[in-house]
Amino acid sequence: MRTETRPRTRTARSGAASASSEPGRDCPLCPRLVDYRLSVRAREPDWFNAPVPSFGDPDAAVLIVGLAPGVQGANRTGRPFTGDYAGDLLYATLLKYGFATGRYQAHPDDGLKLVDCRISNAVRCVPPQNKPLPAEINTCRAFLSATLAAMPRLRAIVALGRVAHDSAVKALGVRAAAAPFVHGAVHPVGAVRLYDSYHCSRYNTNTRVLTPAMFESVFAQVRADLTCR
């Protein structure tokens, strides 16, 4: 199995680099997000403050899709789900089910490695109030589609939340009515299965919309299905 310790700024298919799967540091496509990114850069110049690249090997079988970087999480550290509560639950779960090794310490140099797993977001730039607009989600889907295309061994996509689910469904070319978002649902799409989970945000866990057991059950199913296939 392949492992990766740092976020990649470029992805590859069959060894060839593909610049289109990740936006550049100064991606200009969404004016509102550009303005917000620049304002945070001015306030916190030592933060990452750029579109957050996918983390993990393109040759992985599993892709986890989140919503967008958190302003003090991935936008600060430069690695998806790193530096905020959502990462605490996600990486603990990945470690438990063998999709990661090492120790998660909430910074990109903690030595944690993903195992046959990759993490990305539906929107690569941090949005104000963590709420990307529909037009921004649609614009950024080109990078999600390129990420999917750059993963020749992809067998499972775990969508964290409805926005990630809807964007993945559109990137896969599936009719929305054929794959409704339901926590714990599994949608076969050719050789790939799309798994739905509520987002592992602090809000969802504090309100018990999502419990650790509910979240773990999704990854237990992914592990079991990969083992059987």
C-alpha positions as CSV (number, residue, x, y, z in Angstrom):
1,M,0.0,0.0,0.0
2,R,1.2,3.5,-0.8
3,T,1.6,6.2,1.9
4,E,2.0,10.0,1.8
5,T,3.1,12.3,4.6
6,R,2.6,15.7,3.1
7,P,-0.1,17.4,1.0
8,R,0.6,17.4,-2.7
9,T,0.4,20.4,-4.9
10,R,0.1,18.3,-8.0
11,T,-1.4,14.9,-8.7
12,A,-0.5,12.1,-11.1
13,R,-2.1,9.5,-13.2
14,S,0.2,6.7,-14.4
15,G,3.2,8.7,-13.3
16,A,2.4,11.8,-15.4
17,A,1.8,15.1,-13.5
18,S,-1.6,16.7,-13.8
19,A,-1.6,20.4,-12.9
20,S,-5.4,20.7,-13.4
21,S,-6.3,18.6,-10.3
22,E,-5.1,21.3,-7.9
23,P,-5.7,25.1,-8.2
24,G,-2.7,27.4,-8.0
25,R,-1.8,29.3,-4.9
26,D,-3.4,32.5,-6.2
27,C,-6.4,30.9,-8.0
28,P,-8.5,33.7,-9.3
29,L,-11.7,31.8,-10.2
30,C,-14.0,32.9,-7.3
31,P,-13.7,36.6,-6.5
32,R,-15.4,36.4,-3.1
33,L,-13.0,33.7,-2.0
34,V,-10.0,35.6,-3.4
35,D,-11.0,38.7,-1.4
36,Y,-11.4,36.6,1.8
37,R,-8.2,34.8,1.3
38,L,-6.3,38.0,0.8
39,S,-7.8,39.5,3.9
40,V,-6.8,36.5,6.0
41,R,-3.3,36.6,4.5
42,A,-2.9,40.2,5.5
43,R,-4.1,39.4,9.0
44,E,-2.1,36.1,9.4
45,P,0.8,36.2,7.0
46,D,2.4,33.1,8.5
47,W,-0.6,30.9,7.7
48,F,-0.9,28.7,4.6
49,N,-3.7,31.0,3.2
50,A,-4.1,29.3,-0.2
51,P,-6.2,26.6,-1.9
52,V,-5.5,23.5,0.2
53,P,-4.2,20.6,-2.0
54,S,-5.4,17.0,-1.6
55,F,-3.5,14.9,0.9
56,G,-2.5,11.4,0.1
57,D,-1.4,9.2,-2.8
58,P,-3.3,9.4,-6.1
59,D,-2.9,5.6,-6.3
60,A,-5.1,5.2,-3.2
61,A,-8.4,3.2,-3.3
62,V,-10.3,5.6,-1.0
63,L,-11.0,9.3,-1.4
64,I,-12.6,11.3,1.4
65,V,-14.3,14.5,0.3
66,G,-15.0,17.3,2.8
67,L,-16.7,20.6,2.4
68,A,-13.9,23.3,2.5
69,P,-10.9,24.3,4.6
70,G,-11.6,25.8,8.0
71,V,-10.1,29.2,8.5
72,Q,-8.0,28.1,11.5
73,G,-7.7,24.5,10.4
74,A,-6.6,23.5,6.9
75,N,-6.3,27.2,5.8
76,R,-3.8,27.7,8.5
77,T,-1.9,24.5,8.3
78,G,-2.2,23.6,4.6
79,R,-3.3,20.0,5.1
80,P,-7.0,18.9,4.9
81,F,-8.7,18.5,8.3
82,T,-5.6,19.5,10.2
83,G,-5.8,21.9,13.1
84,D,-9.5,21.8,14.0
85,Y,-11.9,19.5,15.8
86,A,-13.1,17.8,12.6
87,G,-9.6,16.5,12.1
88,D,-9.4,15.1,15.6
89,L,-12.4,12.8,14.9
90,L,-11.5,12.0,11.2
91,Y,-7.8,11.1,11.8
92,A,-8.6,9.1,14.9
93,T,-11.1,7.1,12.8
94,L,-8.7,6.6,10.0
95,L,-6.0,5.3,12.4
96,K,-8.5,2.9,14.0
97,Y,-9.5,1.3,10.6
98,G,-6.0,1.2,9.1
99,F,-6.4,4.1,6.7
100,A,-3.5,5.9,8.4
101,T,-0.5,5.2,10.5
102,G,1.5,7.3,13.0
103,R,0.1,9.9,15.3
104,Y,-2.1,12.9,14.5
105,Q,-0.8,16.0,16.2
106,A,-2.7,18.7,14.3
107,H,0.1,20.0,12.2
108,P,1.4,18.8,8.8
109,D,4.8,17.7,10.0
110,D,3.4,15.3,12.6
111,G,4.5,12.3,10.6
112,L,1.0,10.9,10.1
113,K,0.7,8.9,6.9
114,L,-2.4,7.9,5.0
115,V,-2.6,4.3,3.9
116,D,-4.5,3.6,0.6
117,C,-6.5,6.7,1.3
118,R,-6.6,10.3,0.1
119,I,-8.4,13.4,1.4
120,S,-9.7,16.4,-0.5
121,N,-12.5,19.0,-0.4
122,A,-15.4,20.0,-2.6
123,V,-14.1,23.6,-2.3
124,R,-10.4,24.1,-2.0
125,C,-10.4,27.7,-0.6
126,V,-11.6,28.8,2.8
127,P,-15.0,30.5,2.5
128,P,-16.4,33.1,4.9
129,Q,-18.4,31.5,7.7
130,N,-17.4,28.1,6.2
131,K,-20.3,28.6,3.7
132,P,-19.3,28.4,0.0
133,L,-21.8,29.8,-2.4
134,P,-23.4,27.4,-5.0
135,A,-21.4,29.2,-7.8
136,E,-18.2,28.6,-5.9
137,I,-19.0,24.9,-5.4
138,N,-19.8,24.5,-9.1
139,T,-16.6,26.3,-10.1
140,C,-14.3,24.3,-7.9
141,R,-15.9,21.0,-9.0
142,A,-13.5,20.9,-12.0
143,F,-10.7,20.2,-9.5
144,L,-12.7,17.5,-7.8
145,S,-13.4,15.9,-11.2
146,A,-9.7,16.1,-12.0
147,T,-8.8,14.5,-8.7
148,L,-11.2,11.6,-9.4
149,A,-9.7,11.1,-12.8
150,A,-6.2,11.1,-11.4
151,M,-7.0,8.1,-9.1
152,P,-6.8,4.9,-11.3
153,R,-7.4,2.6,-8.3
154,L,-10.3,4.5,-6.8
155,R,-12.9,2.2,-5.3
156,A,-14.6,4.2,-2.5
157,I,-15.5,7.8,-2.0
158,V,-16.6,8.9,1.4
159,A,-18.6,12.2,1.2
160,L,-18.6,14.2,4.5
161,G,-21.8,16.1,4.4
162,R,-24.4,17.0,1.8
163,V,-22.3,19.6,-0.1
164,A,-19.5,17.1,-0.6
165,H,-22.0,14.4,-1.5
166,D,-23.8,16.5,-4.1
167,S,-20.5,17.7,-5.7
168,A,-19.2,14.1,-5.8
169,V,-22.4,12.9,-7.4
170,K,-22.2,15.6,-10.1
171,A,-18.5,14.9,-10.7
172,L,-19.4,11.2,-11.1
173,G,-22.1,12.1,-13.6
174,V,-24.9,10.5,-11.5
175,R,-28.4,11.8,-11.4
176,A,-29.1,13.4,-7.9
177,A,-32.4,11.4,-7.6
178,A,-30.5,8.2,-8.1
179,A,-28.2,8.8,-5.1
180,P,-29.9,10.8,-2.3
181,F,-27.8,11.9,0.6
182,V,-28.5,9.8,3.7
183,H,-26.0,9.1,6.5
184,G,-24.7,5.6,6.2
185,A,-26.0,5.1,2.6
186,V,-23.8,3.4,0.0
187,H,-24.4,4.2,-3.7
188,P,-22.7,2.0,-6.3
189,V,-21.4,4.0,-9.3
190,G,-19.8,1.5,-11.7
191,A,-16.6,0.2,-10.0
192,V,-16.8,2.9,-7.3
193,R,-19.0,3.1,-4.2
194,L,-20.1,6.4,-2.7
195,Y,-20.5,6.3,1.1
196,D,-22.4,9.1,2.9
197,S,-21.6,10.5,6.3
198,Y,-22.7,13.6,8.2
199,H,-19.8,16.0,8.4
200,C,-17.5,15.4,11.4
201,S,-17.8,19.0,12.5
202,R,-17.9,20.1,16.1
203,Y,-21.5,21.4,15.6
204,N,-22.7,18.0,14.4
205,T,-21.0,16.1,17.2
206,N,-22.0,18.6,19.9
207,T,-25.7,18.3,18.8
208,R,-25.4,14.5,18.5
209,V,-26.4,14.7,14.9
210,L,-23.3,12.6,14.5
211,T,-21.8,10.4,17.2
212,P,-18.3,8.9,17.0
213,A,-19.9,5.5,16.7
214,M,-22.0,6.6,13.7
215,F,-18.9,8.0,12.0
216,E,-16.8,5.0,12.7
217,S,-19.5,2.7,11.3
218,V,-19.1,4.3,7.8
219,F,-15.4,3.6,7.8
220,A,-16.0,0.1,9.1
221,Q,-18.2,-0.5,6.1
222,V,-15.6,0.9,3.7
223,R,-13.0,-1.3,5.2
224,A,-15.2,-4.4,5.1
225,D,-16.2,-3.8,1.5
226,L,-12.6,-3.2,0.4
227,T,-11.6,-6.5,2.1
228,C,-14.3,-8.4,0.3
229,R,-13.7,-7.0,-3.2
